[in-house]
């Protein structure tokens, strides 16, 4: 009897050890399985010169349909509405474009190696070296949760819901209406990211809900080693329905976003990138809600409809957004600490409205219930750490408001 119990105990210990190994390697095994399934569904695969592999997947076999809410979803190939622009906004936009607007011919590196046929969507293949060691599969592709920073002084601030632990924002913010869309021209840079578990983004975002359980949809560019496995500047979309605690992810790393375009690969590198001595480049991002289907569409470059988030992913965003934000975000466990992270935001330089050699967003527009794109009536600039990442908003004596933001992170003023 004694030997029997010893044998059972040894079995339990062995099972525990094997189980722990399975948990540790789960992120790799499940992602490898996902990559194999993606590869098996590929009608065509493209080897990009930057090392990425782009698989052309049948549009009806994309990851979005693994989401329980989209089991019987019917794909909407294009948005039905085309919002108009107010005469004032149109005049301002045209006036600003004369001789001063940056070149917007940004493309993606993989496109120089091939293209995906109609009826398919390009998906960047997740390779083993793309996944950071020790990353849990449930966290892969997701932003780290914005846990509330319990600070007595911050609790007295009217902007409390913007201040979150380990995240540093430098944004232009508007609220007060039911928003159905937002647009902006975002200058593209490649700032430094100090550690693999940190990231920097520049985006247009629409949000609803409380600060500790908010819903959000975002699009822009990111340098994010924890998701992409390198420090290239890449196009992204992101969503969450609970403050990034359990739902949402970048691009197509989890089901939810329905892609329709065969031209854009989410998570693929953007080319070319702006530099201080060369030509400026930007991406044009427009997120808007189709009033007929309630799908939230993402348009790139003012002509390519990448895809959409179905409304069933959300609660409050099912109807509209409560706030719109333009600008930058840095994630690091060393935000608000000493020494501070040296991960940059924007270009990695403080706002520079003279030369434009910093992060900026121009031609900012919002879409309200009247389905007219217009310059927001009220905005407020906000920065968590002015000495690390600052902001500068120009709205007087200019044809169209401009928002400059960013910084180097750690510097003599931000030790």
NORDA-V179774 format. One record per run of one state. SS is the DSSP state (alpha for helix, beta for strand, coil for the rest). FROM is the first residue (numbers start at 1). LEN is the number of residues. Records with the same first field share a line. If there is no record, write none. Layout:
SS = FROM-LEN  FROM-LEN
//
This chain:
coil = 1-1  48-5  62-1  67-1  71-13  86-1  98-5  104-3  114-6  125-3  131-17  149-3  156-4  163-1  165-2  180-1  188-11  209-6  229-5  241-8  251-6  260-6  267-2  272-9  290-6  301-3  310-1  314-2  319-2  332-13  346-13  368-4  375-5  384-6  395-7  408-3  412-2  415-1
alpha = 2-40  59-3  63-4  68-3  87-11  109-5  128-3  152-4  160-3  225-4  311-3  316-3
beta = 42-6  53-6  84-2  103-1  107-2  120-5  148-1  164-1  167-13  181-7  199-10  215-10  234-7  249-2  257-3  266-1  269-3  281-9  296-5  304-6  321-11  345-1  359-9  372-3  380-4  390-5  402-6  411-1  414-1
//
